Amino acid sequence: MLSMGRNLSGYGITAAGIQILVLSLLAGCSKANTLAEKLSSEKKNSSDWQAMCLGHLLLDTPPLKELGATPVRYDFVYQIKGIGGEEGTWGELRYGKLKVAESVPGNSDSLSNVRNSARHEVISQEKYLKLISAKQAQIQSWSRRATEGSPDEKQAAKSVLSDKKRELDELTHASVVSGGADIDPRDGFGVRIGSDFIVGFQSEEDNRIRIFEGPFTTSVPESPEAASEELRKIRRSYQPRSPSVIPASSGYCTAYGFFSEEQGIGQQASIRMPFQLKEYPNLLFYFDSSPSEDEFQRNPQIVRQRGKNRKMLDSDDSKIRSETASVQILGMPGRMSSQEYEPMCITKNDCQPPALAYAIEAEVSGVPGRADRPHLVLHMSAILSDEHKLKLPPLENTASDKLDYPALRGHIPPPYHVGKEIFQKVLNSIRIRPGAFVAKTSGNSPKAQALKD
């Protein structure tokens, strides 16, 4: 039997050549496997993105570390834990005339604590009597002034007197009807404060407490028990929801709930919601959707002046980079602004660290009267943790006034180009949620339907 070398020698291929050829093939396979793994990893990372429902819209985000929620107390500010309510990291939610709060998960005592806090908002009868007495004294004073002086002075005094009498009637009425409603603690709580109410409940599904505050929609009964009816009405239209559940029916998504709108859009609503990315905790987003106003159409400059987070985007820190570009959201033209920061130095050894590495914001003004074309803002701040700011040279002035973000300790934001790429991908994903609006019939489409106050 001939050896491999001798058998292939006639073809000019030796055993050493065979070895090189085999190694080359193996190296090629290794490179191919590495490329395949890279493509597979990129595909996996892309598939990790998830849809989030806010308002009538959907947007895609990388996996979240946290979505904004309110504290377990009588509080309507949506926050990111460990970052607090600093400008640019807070949120709020209004549905019609309702202020809405959705808390972080609580415990068995949480609802009782929130109920007690809400009841502290009710003025005591003793204080009502003092307020009524003071108002009566004001009325006596203005009654005299309404009979003295020139005709114009008398008329002005009569106008004030009319307001004081109305305020007295409201105080007297509030002193009679205000108080806590008799509601089974397992069902929630209700408080009446004159013509306004505070109601809430704790969901068994996620232990979050929902609080709703607003003016009464009914005057019956003329007692604190009217708050019970408001709670029942809200429970019929609002349902708790996990952020991972995307509704299929008509309605408005809150961070952790859903207002059904099967009968059509009945309320103006606005939502501003912060969220934090899992892979890059320093990237703090907020998404802001509110009804468009006529003033935006009359003066497009208002968009850039009103919509910006002035503290975050127009920081006094020195700017390394400042860019603007045109964007489209829901087919509407808008603007995107981005800025990258560096320490502000008075001298070489006297520098104040920037609060941010960079910030990016996009905004469109919307179309007045169109629920499907709201005023939109998407904002992202790359916030620096304190210990990272101190590592940025030259920083010998450590006594500078810095924000404290305990949740960001040990984290640094990604480079500007990476953050910008993530921002643009989130921005480009904004779309109307399928089924968000009732079927388009005459006078009942998002375009034709007038939003009520």
PyMOL commands that set and color helices and strands:
alter all, ss='L'
color gray80, all
select helices_A, chain A and resi 4-11+15-47+110-119+125-145+151-177+226-237+294-298+301-307+310-313+386-389+406-408+416-428
alter helices_A, ss='H'
color red, helices_A
select strands_A, chain A and resi 50-54+57-61+64-67+92-95+98-102+179-180+189-193+196-202+209-215+238-240+251-253+257-260+269-277+283-290+318-329+332-342+344-347+350-352+356-364+375-383+431-432
alter strands_A, ss='S'
color yellow, strands_A
deselect
rebuild
show_as cartoon
